[in-house]
Amino acid sequence: MRPALPQTTPTTRTGPGQPYPLGATWDGRGVNFALFSANATRVELCLFDATGETELERVDLSEYTDEVWHAYLPDARPGTIYAYRVHGPYDPGNGHRFNPNKLLLDPYAKSHIGKLTWDEALHGEAPGADDAEPAPDPRDSAPFMPKCRVIDPAFTWGEDRRPRIPWNKTTLYELHVRGFTMRHPAVPERLRGTFAALTVPEVIGHIKSLGVTSVELLPIQAFLNEPHLLDQGLSNYWGYNSIGFFAPHLAYAASGSSAEFKEMVAHLHDAGLEVILDVVYNHTAEGNEAGPTLSFRGIDNASYYRLLPEDRRFYINDTGTGNTLNLSHPRVLQMVTDSLRYWATEMRVDGFRFDLATILGREAHGFDEGGGFLDSCRQDPVLSQLKLIAEPWDCGPGGYQVGGFPPGWAEWNDRFRDVARGFWRGDEPPSALAARLCASRDVFDRRGRRPWASVNFITAHDGFTLADLVAYADKHNEANGEGNRDGHAHNLSFNCGVEGPTDDPAVLSLRGRQQRNLLATLLLSQGTPMLMAGDEMGRSQGGNNNAYCQDNEISWVDWSEAAADASLFRFVRLLMEARARHAVLRSDRFLTGEADPRTGLRDVTWLAPSGAEMTVDDWNDGARRCLGMLLDGRARGGFEVTLLALFNGGDEAVPFRVPSVGGARRWATVFDTADPDRPREHAVRAGEAYALVDHSVALLRLHG
């Protein structure tokens, strides 16, 4: 049954409009509306009052060109509130779930207004309907739906320029817009948790002083909270539940305007910082066949989603969230690439990190590094010039694809994470660590890819924080309301002898050293390092390793002097300075350890504690926990400093004899994680034994 309209409905002038661009586009004189649906029989544009609560009029998009419904409204202006109702067959067995009683968000909407209220009227199928004769639900969902808003894209960027940080100089800083700023004392309360908060000088100053180059924001595209979380007083804090790929998340805009995001980008660019977006194009918030009808499902379910071939009522669930977007369909592929170009050109972001990116490269026959989406990015003149970072796994068939993405892509390297954690916990040998220190050449050195393709990380939003990694042996997710059953159990963590908080000075000393060891391993490794916001200050989540639903003090960064570890922050900054200063720590070519035929020099040499080169027996010694990495600055031009990194993952101190290189006899310490406040430039003579404390890293620089 079609919902009735008021008798006082006004009349709106319309013209045929154009099928391109899709979405609602203001051209200075009116608004063109265009919506793709291959299987619809009729499309109604619904116009609302300024509050979005009262439906004023419905306008048929009567023109149909190349499967796009379109019309032009010369009287529409920026600020116009709208949504759609789409007619067609209700035939779930064949993949069709049209129901004009359901108000639908425009997939191309640049702005949303209002909040979703979870109600049974959001569901497309009538309750109790027989599978043999499914029936559409007759209830109108409009009162419970957010709506779309036409925007004016005009914005004065002034002298804004992309920082264009070279990949081999890039250091990523993963942060949550809300969690990073909710407790920052310099941010006005009304701005906390918003894009505007990231323009506050003290906030930007902290990021800059740390020495990172690129801010990677957890999802900021419009997303929804799941009802089961709301029922428990929780929310989808991380934001991996997208419902709009062009609209910024409304709750993150203090002004309610998408221009606030642009202002944030301009401020970060002005500080020389790149902006990377974590994006979710693998699924939507509509869930499985029992989920709500909010947008894509009601517009053209059979086109937008991957459906089971044997029974198209059901969704292929390679994401573990209920549905999977069908990027094999040209119009869905177009939507995703249009979205990326929109954020790159109109919003001026500098790159993207793709959640569950294996799905984006999966075709009907499986993952294909030459698949449609990956090829589209590679040939696109805009996207191919941005930083593209894959999370190279999902839960579908053949889902683990670390190292399997094509040239031009960087990838999260979980092998680095696991080996680094394992080494410092005592599980992994030096041979495993050596491969990861060299940008996992065994994984990424193919097709001309460079070391930066390996995005190295110790921690990320999903899992323990750095402080918790050395304070908890087990996860403690009771606050999530799932009986501590959620979250990964394979954390490779080590509590240093006590579970959770303690006043034991010996335990606290070891925990501090282990945090420094892990950070040093990260920033002394070839590849692209990623640091999680708050780790530099010892942020804890109380042992929660799956804080996706904790929009509170569990997840928010605590900026108080009592909570922040100033010593740890200084050490991270020292590491960042060393990495920026010394190119041998960020080579643009994979280290091989092989002698250059012209000079006889090696870019990397692995040393035993005796100061001699590691032998096969040394590598195979299962009891060995100590390793030296000599990075010879002469090997590639002779203009770089030579560094010696010493790693002792064992329980005993090791006297490590430092070598003579090129006739030079003196080394100077850059840092030692066992004594981070030791004066720098402490001299060590070649041939002397450096006292390498248990569970420690030392970096020495050839001094002359």
Order of alpha helices (4+ residues) and beta strands (2+ residues): beta-beta-beta-beta-beta-beta-beta-beta-beta-beta-beta-beta-alpha-alpha-beta-alpha-alpha-beta-alpha-alpha-beta-beta-beta-alpha-beta-beta-alpha-alpha-alpha-beta-alpha-alpha-beta-alpha-beta-alpha-beta-beta-beta-beta-beta-beta-beta
